Amino acid sequence: MLSATWKNPRDGSLMRLIAKGNFTMGSTAKDVEAAVNMDHDGPLFPLLNETPQFITFVPDFYLSMHAITNGQFARFLSETQPRAEQLGLWVSWLERIAVPANAGEPYRAADGFENHPAINVSWFGAEAYCRWAGLRLPTEIEWEKAARGVDARTFPWGAQWNPERLCWWGSHDETKTTVPVDAFPEGRSPYGIFQMAGNVEEWCVDWYQRDLYRGYAMGDFRVPRAGLGHVVRGGNCLRRNKLEFRCARRRGNISAFANIILTGIRCACDAEKIHEEADAPI
């Protein structure tokens, strides 16, 4: 029997089981109309890339309860000791992690930000972190199921917008931006996952394609081999439109350098991997 939670020994991430089963993904035409009407800027968003809505089966998997922190990312950098060009590919700039003065010395998270999410991370940096931790990035389908559960809810906490359940533009002074990864527990998803709306946006493993859901709705779940960057989900702490924090909201981001400010990491893991490790002889 699968455990409801599992702690990854490599990086200390607490992982939560997302149980296998069907869930409803994407948006209906009515959902899109409601999203457009949430904000003054609503009509400017390409919301049809969330359609059509469809039902799909997702096997058991585990997802990090929290986004990867500056403390965890600093440890990753300390152990990998990336070259300057490699570090530049992984992170646009280390705003809250101090670069060591001498080669071989550890990276350190800035005081007070150890438990805040790692930010400004490219898709390549997110993928490298997951590989180091023995985990992987979630698929877009996995991410949305973990965010909205099986009742097709609009936001991780339910059907109605609640500005007090997430870190967004309207919740703080702009100079403070992010909050600790375990803040806003009342905004958790049905599986107990923190901050799948707000704080930082999160990379998925998938290439982004605008019309991908047309194939999904027809039963064609082949993984895209190219696209307009990679999928980003969740909305960050400086976004101000309510529609951007919906579970179904999807967009593509260039995988490195462009527009990755306040983009972070959430890791996933196959259930079979945990089973194999638990059953391995000591």
N, C-alpha and C positions, 0 to 999 in steps of 0.2 A: 504493500500500500504506500502511495506517495505521501510524503510529509507535507503539511500545509506551508511550512517555511523551511528554508535551508540557507545556511550561512556559507558563502564561498570562502574557503580558507585562504585563497590567494590574495584577495584584496579586502576581505571583511564585509562585502556586500550582503545584506540580508535580502534573500530572494523569496518571493511569494508564488505559490502554485496558482496558475490560471488553468482551471480544470477543463478538460476536453469537452467539446460539444458545439452545437450550432450557435451562431449569433447573427444579428442583423447589422450589416455594415453599409455605410453611405447614407445618402439623403434622398427623400422623395421630392417631387416638385413642390409639394406643400411645405416641406422642411426648408427648401431653398427660399421660397417666398417669405417664410417667417424669419429666416436669417437676414435677408435683405432689409427687412423692416426693423431689425434690432438697432441699427445705427444709421446715422446720417450718411455715412460713407458706404453703407451696405451695397448699393448698386455697383460700386466700383470693383467689387471682388469677383473673381472668376469661380463662382460657386457651382457651376454646372459640372466641374471636374469631380464633384462628390456624387454624381449620379451615373447610372440609376442605382437605386438601393437594391441590395440582394442579401440572401442568406447563405452563409458558408460554414463549413465544419472546421474547427481548429483543434489539433491534437493538444494533449497536455504539454505545458511548457512553464518555465519559471521566469519571472521578471523582477528586476530590482525594485524594492519598495521605495527607494530614494534615488534621486539623481546622483551621479558620481561627484564626490566633493573635491574641493581644492586639496585637502589633506591626502586623499587617495590618489589624485592625479600627480601631486608632488612626489609621492612614493614611487609611482610608475616612472616618472622622469628620472628619479634618483637611481633606480635600478637599471633602466635602459641606457642612461647617459647618451642621449641623442646628439649627433653632430648638429652644428648650427643650421645647416640647410634642411636637415630632417626635422628639427624643432620648428623651423619656419613653415614647414608643410603641415605640421600637426596643429599649431596654434598661431592665430594671427598676432597676438602679443600676450605675454604673461602679466596680466594686470594685477593678479592677486597671488602670484607665486613668484618667489624670489629666485633668480638665477644664481647659482653658486659662483663665488669669486674665482675659485680655482677648479680645474678639471678634477672630476672624481668626487667632489664634495656633494652633499645632498641638496636638493631643491627643498624649499620650505614655503608652506602656505603663510600668507600674511596674517599677523595677529588679528584675531577676531573673525577671520574668514575661513578658518579651517573646516567648518561644517557648512559653509555655503557651497553652492554648486560650482564646479569648474566651468568656466565660460570662455567664449571666443575660440572654441575648439572646432577644427575642420572635420569633415567626414573622415578624412584619412587619420586624423588624430583620434577620433572616436573609435574607428575600427582597430587601430593599433593598440589602444588601451584595452579593448575587449579581448583581443588576441593575447595580450600579456596576462590578463586576469583569467584566462581559460574560459572565457564566456564569448558572447557574440552580440551584435546589434539585433534588435527585434525586427521582424518584418512589419510592414505597414499594417497588415491584417492583425497580427498579434498585438501591436500597439493599440489599435482601436478597440479590440475586444477587451483588453485590460482596462481601458479608460471608461468604457460605457457599459460593460456587462452584457447581459442577455435581454435587457428590456428596452433597448434602443433609446436610452436616455440622451438628452441633449448635451448635458454637462456631466462631468464625472460624479457630482453629488446628486444629480437629479434632473428634473425637467425644466426648472426655472432658474434664471440668472440670479446669482447672489454675490454681490461684490465683496463680501466679507469672507469668502471661502477660497480666495486665491491671492497671489501676489501679482498685481497688475498696475498699470499706470495710475489708476485711481486709488490705490491702497497705501501709498507712501510718498515721501519726499523723493524726487528723482535722484538726488545725490546718494540715496541709500541703495537703490536698485534691488538687488537680490536679498533673499532672506535665507536662513538655514533650511536645509533640505527636509527637516522634519517639522517645519512650521505649517500652519493651516491644516491640522488633522481633520477638521470638520469638512474639508474639501476632498477627502480621499475618495477614490473610485470604489465600486462595489467589492473589489478584491482587496481593499485596504492599501492601495498604491497611492503614495503621496504625490501631489503637485503634477498631475498629468494635464493640468491647465495652469498656466502662469509660471512665474519664476524664470525658468529657461526653456527655450524650445529644444527639442530632442531629435537626434538623427535616427532614421531607420535605415536598414540595409539596402532597401530597394532604390533602383533608379526611378525617377519621377516621370510619368507620362500622363498628360492631361486626360485622355480618353480611356484610361486603363480599365475603368469599371464596366465599360461596355462588354469587354471580353470576359471579365469576371462574372457578370450577370448571365452570360451564356455558358458558363461552366469551364471557360478556358483560363486556367490559373498558372499558365506558364510565366516564369519570372522574367521581367523585362531585362534585356541585355544592354540597353542603352536608354538614354533619356535626357531631360533637361536638368542635369544635376541629380541630387538625391532627395528623397522625401524627408521633410521636416514636419514635426508635429508638436502641438501643445500651446503655442503662444508664449511670449516672454513678458517680463515684468514691466516693460516700457510700452507695450501695446495697449491701445485704448479702446478698440472696438470690441464689443461683447461677442460678436460673431466669431472672432478669431480664437476664442477659447472653447468652442464647441468640440465635442469628441470627434465629429466627422470632418472637421476642418483639415484640409491637406494643402500643402504647397511644396514646390520644389526649390532647392537652394543649390547654388553652385558649390561644388564639393570642397573647394578650397579658396581662401582669400576674400571672396566677395560676400558681403552681407552675412557674416557668421557671428557678429557680435551677439552676445547673450544666447549662444547656442551651446548646448552641453550634451551629456551622455547618460543614457539609461541602458543597462545591459540585460540580456536575456540568456537563457540556457535551455537546452533540450532536456526533457524529463528523463530520457534514456541515459543521458550522461550521468546524472545524479544517481540513478539506479545502479549503474555500473560501478561507480565509485563506492557506493554504500555496500555493495556485495563483494568488492574486491578483498582478497585475503590480507590480513594485517601481517 
